[in-house]
Amino acid sequence: MLCKIHDQDVDPTNFDDSELPTDIHLVEYVIDDKTYYDAVRANKASDIFDVYYDKTKLVGGKVIAIRNGYGKIKPKLYNPVKTD
């Protein structure tokens, strides 16, 4: 896993990371003057930047920030329950 999008269009003011792994990053980017936030899993912020730079460049957007320090569970112990 280089970069895996966990959740898109997250509200950073109400972001509950208590059940998430510690390798979660919050990515802030702008497209058409609208700011978006995604919760993304990755070992390094540079892996996230590469993906999001390419993603936003195609539509005239840009990456604003990649913040870490989220999550409470060790990544090797994280096992999300899948619901269909």
PyMOL commands that set and color helices and strands:
alter all, ss='L'
color gray80, all
select helices_A, chain A and resi 12-14+45-57+75-77
alter helices_A, ss='H'
color red, helices_A
select strands_A, chain A and resi 4-7+24-31+34-41+62-67
alter strands_A, ss='S'
color yellow, strands_A
deselect
rebuild
show_as cartoon
